[in-house]
Amino acid sequence: MKQQSIGQIREKLKMRPIETAEKLGISYPYLYRIETGSSNPSDKLKRRICELYGIDMNTLFLALNFTNRK
C-alpha cells in the first residue's frame, strides 16, 4: 500500500482545503502548514482530523510522517 501525505488523503476525499480548515476550526494557513509538515497538530486536532477524514490514528500518524519526509 502506497503511503499518502495528509494533503493527499484530503484530496482523495475531494475535500477543499478552505472548507476542511473551517470544519476543523483552524485557519487555512495552519492546515497548509500541517499538510506541508511545517506544523505538528495537537493531539486534540489529530483526533478531529481522524473523525473528519474517517481514518484511524495509525493512518494519520503514517501520513504525518510521510508528509514530514518531503
Backbone bond lengths (Angstrom), bond angles and torsions (degrees), N, CA, C in turn:
res aa  C-N    CA-C-N  psi(-1)  N-CA   C-N-CA  omega(-1)  CA-C   N-CA-C  phi
1 M - - - 1.446 - - 1.532 109.21 -
2 K 1.305 116.62 130.43 1.454 122.12 -179.28 1.527 110.33 -75.85
3 Q 1.336 115.81 131.99 1.464 119.00 176.59 1.516 109.46 -72.32
4 Q 1.330 115.22 144.78 1.446 121.37 179.10 1.512 109.42 -121.70
5 S 1.321 115.46 148.00 1.456 119.89 174.00 1.522 108.41 -77.08
6 I 1.313 116.29 165.57 1.458 120.75 179.73 1.535 110.63 -62.03
7 G 1.325 117.17 -35.12 1.460 120.77 176.84 1.523 112.11 -67.46
8 Q 1.331 116.76 -37.81 1.460 120.69 178.27 1.520 111.00 -66.17
9 I 1.321 116.73 -36.07 1.468 119.93 177.05 1.526 109.28 -63.28
10 R 1.339 116.75 -46.01 1.470 120.46 179.12 1.522 110.44 -60.20
11 E 1.331 116.64 -44.92 1.460 120.63 -179.69 1.525 111.69 -63.61
12 K 1.324 117.03 -40.10 1.464 121.44 178.74 1.528 110.52 -61.22
13 L 1.324 116.29 -33.28 1.466 121.46 178.19 1.528 112.22 -81.91
14 K 1.354 115.52 1.02 1.467 122.54 179.81 1.526 112.02 58.14
15 M 1.322 114.46 41.32 1.455 121.06 178.46 1.524 108.31 -102.14
16 R 1.316 116.26 129.73 1.464 120.80 178.34 1.527 109.07 -77.76
17 P 1.342 116.95 142.74 1.466 119.60 -174.38 1.529 114.38 -61.60
18 I 1.306 118.29 -41.28 1.469 119.36 -177.90 1.526 110.21 -67.25
19 E 1.323 117.83 -43.40 1.467 121.13 177.94 1.525 110.97 -65.03
20 T 1.323 116.43 -38.23 1.466 120.79 178.60 1.525 110.30 -63.03
21 A 1.321 116.37 -45.83 1.464 120.50 178.37 1.529 110.63 -59.31
22 E 1.321 117.11 -42.90 1.467 120.54 178.73 1.524 111.18 -61.68
23 K 1.325 116.76 -44.51 1.467 120.81 179.82 1.529 111.36 -63.40
24 L 1.333 116.10 -32.07 1.470 120.23 179.50 1.528 112.26 -83.98
25 G 1.333 116.57 -11.47 1.459 120.22 -179.29 1.520 113.01 76.63
26 I 1.344 115.76 29.50 1.463 120.97 178.88 1.529 108.69 -128.06
27 S 1.309 116.07 169.31 1.459 120.20 177.95 1.526 109.89 -81.08
28 Y 1.334 115.14 156.89 1.457 119.39 175.78 1.535 111.42 -60.96
29 P 1.353 118.72 -43.33 1.475 117.34 178.30 1.539 113.22 -58.69
30 Y 1.333 116.75 -35.99 1.471 119.05 178.63 1.532 110.32 -68.47
31 L 1.327 117.90 -41.55 1.464 120.67 176.44 1.526 109.62 -59.69
32 Y 1.320 116.65 -42.78 1.466 121.12 178.43 1.534 110.55 -59.38
33 R 1.330 116.87 -43.50 1.474 119.91 179.51 1.525 110.98 -64.73
34 I 1.328 117.53 -37.37 1.466 120.59 176.76 1.529 109.38 -64.22
35 E 1.334 116.33 -46.52 1.460 120.68 -177.09 1.522 113.19 -67.46
36 T 1.314 117.48 -25.70 1.470 120.22 179.34 1.523 112.22 -95.90
37 G 1.331 117.37 -2.60 1.454 120.64 178.10 1.511 114.61 86.06
38 S 1.339 117.65 8.15 1.463 121.22 179.76 1.520 112.62 -78.96
39 S 1.336 116.48 -23.95 1.474 121.12 179.57 1.514 109.31 -131.65
40 N 1.302 115.01 147.45 1.454 122.07 176.60 1.528 107.47 -108.87
41 P 1.338 118.38 117.80 1.459 120.23 -177.68 1.527 112.29 -69.12
42 S 1.324 114.64 156.48 1.468 120.20 176.04 1.524 109.11 -67.31
43 D 1.317 116.00 164.53 1.463 120.40 177.99 1.529 110.92 -60.90
44 K 1.326 116.28 -37.84 1.467 120.58 178.90 1.529 110.41 -62.26
45 L 1.326 117.00 -43.97 1.456 120.73 178.91 1.526 110.63 -68.56
46 K 1.316 117.31 -36.87 1.465 120.20 176.66 1.526 110.33 -58.89
47 R 1.335 117.15 -42.20 1.465 120.50 178.04 1.530 110.93 -62.96
48 R 1.349 117.21 -41.30 1.470 120.53 179.41 1.530 110.59 -65.07
49 I 1.327 116.84 -39.72 1.464 120.42 177.27 1.530 109.77 -61.68
50 C 1.321 116.98 -45.55 1.464 121.08 179.12 1.518 111.45 -59.26
51 E 1.317 116.82 -44.38 1.465 120.62 179.04 1.527 110.78 -63.43
52 L 1.322 117.38 -45.02 1.461 121.52 -178.40 1.522 111.69 -66.72
53 Y 1.313 118.03 -41.80 1.463 122.28 -177.61 1.528 112.20 -85.22
54 G 1.323 117.81 -11.23 1.460 120.99 -179.50 1.520 112.51 68.24
55 I 1.343 115.83 38.69 1.464 121.62 179.82 1.525 109.72 -123.77
56 D 1.330 116.00 162.40 1.462 118.73 177.30 1.531 110.11 -91.43
57 M 1.318 115.32 168.63 1.466 120.63 -176.63 1.524 111.72 -62.19
58 N 1.325 118.59 -34.10 1.467 120.43 179.28 1.521 110.66 -63.11
59 T 1.318 116.90 -41.89 1.463 121.06 178.48 1.523 109.97 -63.88
60 L 1.328 116.12 -42.72 1.463 119.95 179.37 1.524 110.54 -64.78
61 F 1.333 116.93 -43.00 1.462 121.01 179.41 1.525 110.64 -59.03
62 L 1.342 117.20 -44.81 1.464 120.85 178.75 1.525 110.92 -65.01
63 A 1.334 117.00 -39.22 1.466 120.85 179.49 1.520 110.73 -65.56
64 L 1.327 117.51 -41.68 1.461 120.65 179.43 1.526 110.58 -67.15
65 N 1.330 117.31 -39.37 1.464 120.30 176.47 1.522 110.79 -63.13
66 F 1.329 117.09 -42.57 1.450 121.38 179.41 1.531 109.82 -64.67
67 T 1.331 117.08 -42.04 1.462 122.10 178.78 1.526 110.20 -60.12
68 N 1.325 117.17 -43.59 1.465 121.20 -176.77 1.526 112.86 -69.47
69 R 1.303 119.15 -19.38 1.465 122.10 -179.26 1.519 112.69 -81.26
70 K 1.301 118.22 -15.58 1.475 121.05 -176.54 1.500 110.93 -65.94
